[in-house]
Amino acid sequence: MTRDYDSITTHEISISHNSTAAVIDPLGAHVMRLSIDGVPVVRQSNDGVQTHGGIAVLIPYAGRVKYGRYSFEGRMFQLPIGKEGHAIHGFAKDTTWASHAMQRASVVMKAKMRAKGYPGVLEASITYSVGKKTFSTDCKVRNVGEDAAPVVVGFHPYFIAEEWSIGSSSRIYHYPLSDRYFPTGRRVVCSLKNAAKSEWDDCFSTAGHIKLSTGGRELTLRRRNMPYFILYNGKHAGRNSVAVEPYSGLPDAYNNGIGLRVLSRGESFRCGYNLRLT
């Protein structure tokens, strides 16, 4: 049975299939809790900040835009900045999304977004769905404004993991950083076999599936049009989680252009990811 909602709700939304279940907050379309095959796989935020737990939605930029400033289509723009002096993680997380076409095992979240310092108007939809041992996210972003719009899409999952290792079915590249947060554009082949022994807030790319092993289980992350990822196990991850964040472009893509999509009026971009627990 399908239920279609015409208005925005502030209530949490739950979807489930057997012992796989997700709980979504309409504010930010934030996945607050996720269990796959009865196993909790994402750590909840301890302080209520979306990007400190669960799975946050990062649109229309993921990571930081340096000083919040960028040039686009011959014009200079200034985004709102945080306490560290940079714009971070977009404004989808601050938008209340409406639920549509809700079924027991899936829901479509929709929002229309515009913000200070951004030239476009975006219409975004995210379909969340669960299966026996899977969780899937399909995202579509469309420019419904008059002007062209720069877009990077990212997701910020914190996976529960005390002892972990990470690998890929393909070669992994690391993007060295300057000024702590911003990729230089250079990339080098690397191995993350012993990554858990170090602290990370770094940029990577791989064409293959990402495999996170912890507690005798393996979580496989398959991505569509999201070739980059951030590995983060800093203070917000605590001692029991690691963030493996799929991105369609790198941090500061508004300035460095790496992975940046430019949507003309009426143009769309589609991406997503799938999680499978074995």
C-alpha positions as CSV (number, residue, x, y, z in Angstrom):
1,M,0.0,0.0,0.0
2,T,1.3,3.4,-0.9
3,R,0.6,6.6,1.1
4,D,1.2,9.9,-0.6
5,Y,1.8,13.0,1.6
6,D,1.1,16.5,0.3
7,S,2.4,18.3,3.3
8,I,5.6,18.4,5.2
9,T,5.6,16.4,8.5
10,T,7.9,17.0,11.5
11,H,7.4,13.4,12.7
12,E,10.1,10.8,12.3
13,I,9.6,8.4,9.4
14,S,10.2,4.7,9.7
15,I,10.7,2.1,7.0
16,S,11.4,-1.6,7.4
17,H,11.7,-5.0,5.7
18,N,12.0,-8.0,8.1
19,S,14.8,-7.0,10.5
20,T,16.2,-4.2,8.4
21,A,14.9,-0.8,9.4
22,A,15.7,2.9,9.1
23,V,14.4,6.0,10.9
24,I,14.5,9.3,9.0
25,D,14.1,12.9,10.3
26,P,12.4,15.2,7.8
27,L,14.8,17.9,8.9
28,G,17.6,17.4,6.5
29,A,16.2,14.0,5.3
30,H,18.7,12.7,8.0
31,V,18.9,9.0,8.6
32,M,19.0,8.9,12.4
33,R,19.1,5.2,12.9
34,L,19.8,2.2,10.6
35,S,19.9,-1.5,11.3
36,I,20.6,-4.1,8.6
37,D,19.5,-7.7,9.3
38,G,19.0,-6.8,12.9
39,V,22.5,-5.3,13.3
40,P,22.8,-1.5,14.2
41,V,25.2,-0.1,11.6
42,V,25.2,3.6,12.1
43,R,26.1,5.6,15.3
44,Q,23.6,8.2,16.4
45,S,24.7,11.8,17.0
46,N,25.5,12.5,20.7
47,D,24.9,16.2,20.4
48,G,22.0,16.5,18.0
49,V,24.2,17.8,15.1
50,Q,23.3,15.9,12.0
51,T,26.9,15.7,10.7
52,H,28.1,14.1,14.0
53,G,26.0,10.9,13.6
54,G,23.6,8.9,11.5
55,I,23.7,9.7,7.8
56,A,23.5,13.4,6.9
57,V,22.7,14.7,3.4
58,L,25.2,17.2,2.0
59,I,23.8,19.3,-0.9
60,P,24.8,21.4,-2.9
61,Y,28.4,21.1,-1.6
62,A,30.0,18.5,0.5
63,G,33.0,19.2,2.8
64,R,34.2,22.8,3.0
65,V,34.2,25.7,0.6
66,K,37.3,27.7,1.5
67,Y,36.3,30.9,3.3
68,G,32.9,30.4,1.7
69,R,34.0,32.3,-1.4
70,Y,34.0,31.2,-5.0
71,S,33.7,32.5,-8.5
72,F,31.0,31.1,-10.8
73,E,29.9,32.1,-14.3
74,G,32.0,35.3,-14.0
75,R,30.5,36.3,-10.6
76,M,31.8,36.2,-7.1
77,F,29.7,34.6,-4.3
78,Q,29.9,34.5,-0.6
79,L,28.4,31.6,1.4
80,P,27.6,31.7,5.1
81,I,30.6,30.5,7.1
82,G,31.0,28.6,10.3
83,K,33.1,29.3,13.4
84,E,36.2,27.9,11.6
85,G,35.8,30.5,8.8
86,H,34.7,28.2,6.0
87,A,31.3,27.1,4.5
88,I,30.6,23.5,5.3
89,H,28.3,20.7,4.1
90,G,25.7,22.6,2.2
91,F,22.1,23.6,3.2
92,A,20.1,20.5,2.6
93,K,20.7,19.5,6.2
94,D,18.9,22.7,7.3
95,T,15.9,22.2,5.0
96,T,12.7,20.4,6.1
97,W,11.9,17.7,3.5
98,A,8.4,16.4,2.6
99,S,7.7,12.6,2.4
100,H,5.9,11.2,-0.7
101,A,5.0,7.7,-2.0
102,M,5.7,6.1,1.3
103,Q,5.6,2.3,1.5
104,R,6.5,0.0,4.3
105,A,10.1,-0.5,2.9
106,S,10.7,2.8,1.1
107,V,10.0,6.5,1.1
108,V,10.7,9.4,-1.2
109,M,11.9,12.6,0.5
110,K,11.6,15.9,-1.5
111,A,12.7,19.5,-1.0
112,K,13.2,22.7,-2.8
113,M,16.3,24.6,-1.8
114,R,17.8,28.0,-2.2
115,A,20.2,29.9,0.0
116,K,22.2,33.1,0.4
117,G,25.4,33.0,-1.7
118,Y,24.1,30.4,-4.1
119,P,23.1,31.2,-7.6
120,G,20.6,28.4,-8.3
121,V,17.3,27.0,-7.0
122,L,17.4,23.2,-6.6
123,E,14.7,20.6,-6.4
124,A,16.0,17.4,-4.8
125,S,14.4,14.0,-4.2
126,I,15.9,11.1,-2.3
127,T,14.5,7.6,-2.2
128,Y,15.4,5.5,0.8
129,S,14.7,1.8,0.6
130,V,15.5,-1.2,2.7
131,G,15.8,-4.9,1.8
132,K,16.7,-8.1,3.7
133,K,20.3,-7.2,4.1
134,T,20.5,-3.9,2.2
135,F,19.9,-0.1,2.5
136,S,19.8,2.0,-0.6
137,T,19.8,5.7,-1.3
138,D,18.9,7.2,-4.7
139,C,19.3,10.9,-5.1
140,K,18.2,13.2,-7.9
141,V,19.0,17.0,-8.0
142,R,17.4,19.3,-10.6
143,N,18.0,22.9,-11.2
144,V,14.6,24.7,-11.3
145,G,16.0,28.2,-11.2
146,E,16.9,30.6,-14.0
147,D,20.6,30.5,-13.5
148,A,23.2,27.7,-13.8
149,A,24.0,26.0,-10.5
150,P,27.1,24.3,-9.2
151,V,26.4,21.0,-7.5
152,V,28.3,18.4,-5.3
153,V,26.3,15.7,-3.5
154,G,27.6,13.9,-0.5
155,F,26.4,11.6,2.3
156,H,27.9,11.4,5.8
157,P,27.4,8.0,7.4
158,Y,29.0,7.1,10.7
159,F,29.4,3.3,10.8
160,I,29.6,1.6,14.1
161,A,33.1,0.0,14.3
162,E,35.6,-0.3,17.2
163,E,38.2,-2.3,15.4
164,W,38.0,-2.0,11.6
165,S,39.8,-2.3,8.3
166,I,38.9,-0.8,4.9
167,G,39.6,-1.8,1.4
168,S,38.3,-1.7,-2.2
169,S,37.8,-4.0,-5.1
170,S,39.9,-1.5,-7.1
171,R,42.9,0.8,-6.7
172,I,42.5,3.6,-4.0
173,Y,43.9,7.1,-4.5
174,H,44.6,9.6,-1.8
175,Y,44.4,13.3,-2.3
176,P,46.9,15.2,-0.1
177,L,45.6,18.2,1.6
178,S,46.8,21.8,2.1
179,D,45.6,24.0,5.0
180,R,44.3,20.9,6.7
181,Y,41.0,20.6,4.8
182,F,41.6,21.3,1.1
183,P,42.9,18.9,-1.6
184,T,45.8,20.2,-3.6
185,G,44.6,18.3,-6.7
186,R,47.5,15.9,-6.7
187,R,46.6,12.2,-6.1
188,V,48.7,9.2,-5.1
189,V,48.0,5.5,-4.9
190,C,47.6,4.3,-1.4
191,S,46.5,1.4,0.8
192,L,44.1,1.7,3.8
193,K,44.8,-1.7,5.1
194,N,46.1,-0.3,8.4
195,A,44.0,2.9,8.4
196,A,42.5,2.3,11.8
197,K,45.8,2.9,13.4
198,S,45.8,6.6,12.4
199,E,43.4,9.5,12.6
200,W,41.9,10.7,9.3
201,D,39.9,13.5,7.8
202,D,41.1,12.9,4.3
203,C,39.9,12.6,0.6
204,F,40.1,9.5,-1.5
205,S,38.8,8.0,-4.7
206,T,38.3,4.5,-6.0
207,A,36.3,3.0,-8.9
208,G,35.5,-0.1,-6.9
209,H,33.3,-1.1,-4.1
210,I,34.4,0.0,-0.6
211,K,34.5,-2.8,2.0
212,L,34.5,-2.0,5.7
213,S,35.2,-5.0,7.9
214,T,34.5,-4.9,11.6
215,G,33.4,-7.4,14.3
216,G,33.5,-10.4,12.0
217,R,31.1,-8.6,9.5
218,E,31.7,-6.9,6.2
219,L,29.7,-3.8,5.1
220,T,30.0,-3.2,1.3
221,L,29.4,0.3,0.0
222,R,28.5,0.5,-3.7
223,R,28.3,3.9,-5.3
224,R,26.7,5.5,-8.4
225,N,28.3,8.7,-9.8
226,M,30.1,9.2,-6.5
227,P,33.7,8.2,-7.2
228,Y,35.2,10.1,-4.2
229,F,34.9,9.4,-0.5
230,I,36.1,11.0,2.8
231,L,37.5,8.8,5.6
232,Y,36.9,10.4,9.0
233,N,37.6,9.0,12.5
234,G,38.2,12.2,14.5
235,K,36.6,13.4,17.7
236,H,33.0,13.3,16.4
237,A,33.4,9.6,15.5
238,G,34.3,8.8,19.1
239,R,35.9,5.4,19.8
240,N,33.2,3.3,18.2
241,S,32.6,4.6,14.7
242,V,34.2,5.6,11.4
243,A,32.7,7.8,8.7
244,V,33.1,6.6,5.2
245,E,31.4,9.4,3.2
246,P,30.6,9.0,-0.6
247,Y,30.9,12.3,-2.5
248,S,30.3,13.2,-6.1
249,G,33.1,15.8,-5.9
250,L,35.9,16.7,-3.6
251,P,35.7,19.4,-0.8
252,D,36.2,22.9,-2.2
253,A,35.1,21.7,-5.6
254,Y,33.5,25.2,-6.2
255,N,37.1,26.4,-6.4
256,N,39.2,23.4,-7.5
257,G,36.6,22.0,-9.9
258,I,37.3,18.3,-8.9
259,G,34.0,16.4,-9.5
260,L,31.9,19.6,-9.8
261,R,28.7,19.3,-11.7
262,V,27.2,22.5,-13.3
263,L,23.5,22.2,-14.0
264,S,21.9,24.4,-16.5
265,R,18.3,25.4,-16.1
266,G,16.1,22.2,-16.1
267,E,19.1,19.9,-16.0
268,S,19.4,17.1,-13.4
269,F,22.1,15.0,-11.7
270,R,21.5,11.6,-10.3
271,C,23.6,9.6,-7.9
272,G,23.4,7.3,-4.9
273,Y,24.8,4.3,-3.0
274,N,23.8,0.9,-1.6
275,L,24.9,-0.8,1.6
276,R,25.0,-4.6,2.0
277,L,25.9,-6.4,5.2
278,T,27.5,-9.9,5.1
